[in-house]
Amino acid sequence: MTQTTFRSTGLAAVLAMVATAACVPIAFAQDASRGEEAPSNPPHSAPAPSSPKPFEELDANADGAISKDEAAVDPPLAQAFGTLDTDADGRLTPEEYAVYAQGQS
């Protein structure tokens, strides 16, 4: 005896997939009929280099030097801090910062 029965859950899943696939072109057609276009993403490009911040802006406490904490607001400066701090006093003088600023311009 041959039996051809379908499991209701399997058949329901297949029918749901077919119904969903049939609706997709309709959704795209509706967008096209309204003149809507898919958003275009501009090509990725390197961010424009920014000008270095003025020394006075980085010297938040106006003590005449930029500390490591003050340099932290400018990640590239914070990364180069140890190299720029030529006298290793933990602070950048205006002259030490000028070396960085010239390289960033």
C-alpha positions in Angstrom: 0.0 0.0 0.0 1.4 3.3 -1.0 0.7 6.3 1.1 1.1 9.9 0.0 0.7 12.1 3.0 2.3 15.4 3.7 3.2 16.7 7.1 1.2 19.8 7.7 4.2 21.7 9.1 6.4 20.8 6.1 3.7 21.8 3.6 3.0 25.0 5.5 6.6 26.0 5.5 6.9 25.4 1.7 3.8 27.4 1.0 5.0 30.2 3.2 8.3 30.4 1.3 6.5 30.4 -2.1 4.1 33.1 -0.9 7.0 35.2 0.4 9.0 34.8 -2.8 6.0 35.8 -4.9 5.6 39.1 -2.9 9.2 40.3 -3.2 8.9 41.5 -6.9 5.7 43.2 -6.0 7.4 45.2 -3.2 10.2 46.3 -5.6 7.6 47.3 -8.2 5.8 49.5 -5.8 9.0 51.3 -4.9 9.8 51.8 -8.5 6.4 53.1 -9.3 6.8 55.8 -6.7 10.1 56.9 -8.3 12.0 55.8 -5.2 15.5 54.6 -5.7 17.7 52.6 -3.4 19.9 54.9 -1.4 23.3 55.1 -3.0 26.4 54.9 -0.8 29.2 57.1 -1.9 32.5 55.3 -2.4 34.6 55.2 0.7 37.5 57.7 0.7 40.1 58.6 3.2 39.0 61.3 5.5 40.6 64.7 4.8 43.5 65.3 7.1 42.5 67.8 9.8 44.6 70.7 10.8 46.3 70.3 14.2 44.5 71.9 17.1 46.1 75.1 18.4 48.4 74.7 21.3 46.3 76.9 23.5 43.2 74.8 22.8 45.0 71.6 23.9 46.6 73.3 27.0 43.3 73.2 28.8 44.6 74.4 32.2 46.7 77.1 30.5 49.9 76.2 32.3 52.0 76.5 29.2 52.4 72.8 28.5 50.3 69.9 27.2 50.1 67.0 29.6 49.4 63.4 28.6 45.8 63.8 29.9 45.3 67.0 27.8 46.9 65.2 24.7 44.3 62.4 25.0 41.7 64.5 23.3 43.8 64.2 20.1 44.4 60.5 19.5 47.3 60.9 17.0 49.0 63.4 19.4 48.5 61.0 22.3 50.1 58.2 20.3 53.1 60.4 19.3 53.4 62.0 22.8 56.4 59.9 24.0 58.4 60.7 20.9 57.5 64.4 20.9 58.4 64.8 24.6 62.1 65.1 23.9 63.0 66.0 27.5 60.9 63.2 28.9 59.2 65.5 31.5 55.7 64.2 30.7 54.7 67.6 29.2 54.9 69.0 25.7 56.2 72.5 25.4 55.1 74.8 22.6 58.4 74.0 20.8 57.8 70.2 21.2 54.2 70.6 20.0 55.3 72.7 17.0 57.2 69.7 15.7 54.0 67.7 15.7 51.9 70.5 14.3 54.2 71.0 11.4 54.1 67.3 10.5 50.3 67.4 10.6 49.8 70.4 8.3 
